Amino acid sequence: MPSLQILKKLKLFIAPILTLSIIFSCNPADSSVQQNSAPIPVLKPWNYTLDSNYVLQNPDRFAWDLFRAINWPADTTLLVADTTLQLGDTGWVVWQTWKTGPEVYLADGTTPKAWMDKDFGVRSFENFQQFSIKAGLPDITKNPTFGLEEVVLNQSTFDYVVNNSLYNLNGQLAFYLSDSLMKFPTESVELKVKWRKIPDTDYEKARYHWQYVKTLNGKKITHDLYGLVSIHITSRVLTKWFWATFEHIDNRSQKHPGDDGWLLPSRDRFACNQPPYDCERAPVNIGLEGTKWEYFLLRGTQTDYYDEFGQASLLANSNVERGFQLSSSCITCHSLASMGPILPDSTMQRVAFLPSSPLLQLKGPNFGGKGYVGTPDSNLFKLKDGKLMKQTDFAWSLSEANWYKPVSTKTQQ
């Protein structure tokens, strides 16, 4: 019989391999799914299914199911869909009742407020946060030209982070050193959204989901109108998650300095009935007509690293992946989400998302760097001592965590 020490060593060696075997699977048929015919579910418009067969067979339709449900008007007391209202009604929507990155990953690393503790007052720049994988890019978060960015977590995602103490680096380091593998619940959803400043007119308000943002200009406080222009959606309904990205139709013709335009074709098999499914229109008969949401288009979805033609799957949002659209793959990027040992500068070692240096001053489609596409390279997870970084189940938002430093108290004499 092997000794207890040998068994423990084998367990520590095998655990990272099991983790990597999940993310490096290239089988287009998700390993958790039986390949049977999936019926189209009958849904209330504020609901969506977690039937993985349906998701794999109808990814674009499922994307619109999610889109409609998360953008349903919200009951800001119960933090759920308000079923007495109609899609497109003015006010907060369901995903805006969720927790944002700054509400989860607090600057002092303390425990986030309870799920039901949510403020719906006028927001300011401090409520938004540039996503950390773009740390090498100039900070454009507070530049109205480029807009405001935020990541939001639904309750299942939030509960998993809190219950596993992943909201600070202390908890993440403990998780990394443990034998545990990260696996978010099937119900988990995470969004990355972008807002841009729009003219404060009734015409624009009718075409956008909007909010006022408090701005300090010198000693004067103003309230500027921002419209929602981009929504990235990811759902844990599949082992390698489900990925979809939506953009406001106005993005197609934006001419601001630094905008790429749409460098990848749109693809929507649900809204478009003819190949190559790039008609760039919203679907009909799902309740979007006559609402602000009919101005959004599905740019594409992902369920695996490669498409049905064996080509590396690409998916980009011209606002969120500004600068590296032609080498953007949501699923590959997030497969590199990781945690590792602590570096000398007290940060946690993680896989770098952009393999080339971002050079914003260079013009062209790749001025933001070049991303990874296709199956992730297992060598990226290897440390100098031969150990491996641990994959964080496609969740990059964990990289926003900070250290918790308890306040020391002197012992009374």
Secondary structure by P-SEA (a helix, b strand, c coil): cccaaaaaaaaaaaaaaaaaaaaacccccccccccccccccccccccccccaaaaaacaaaaaaaaaaaaacccccccccccccccccccccccccccccccccccccccccccccccccccccccccccccccccccccccccccccccccccaaaaaaaaaaccccaaaaaaaaaccbbbbccccbbbbbbbbbbccccaaaaaacbbbbbbbbcccbbbbbbbbbcbbbbbbcccccbbbbbbbccccccccccccccccbbbbbccccccccccccccccccccccccccccccccccccccccccccbbbbbccccccccccccaaaaaaaccccccccccccccccccccccccccccccccbbbbccccccccccccccbbbbbcccccccccbbbbbcccccccc
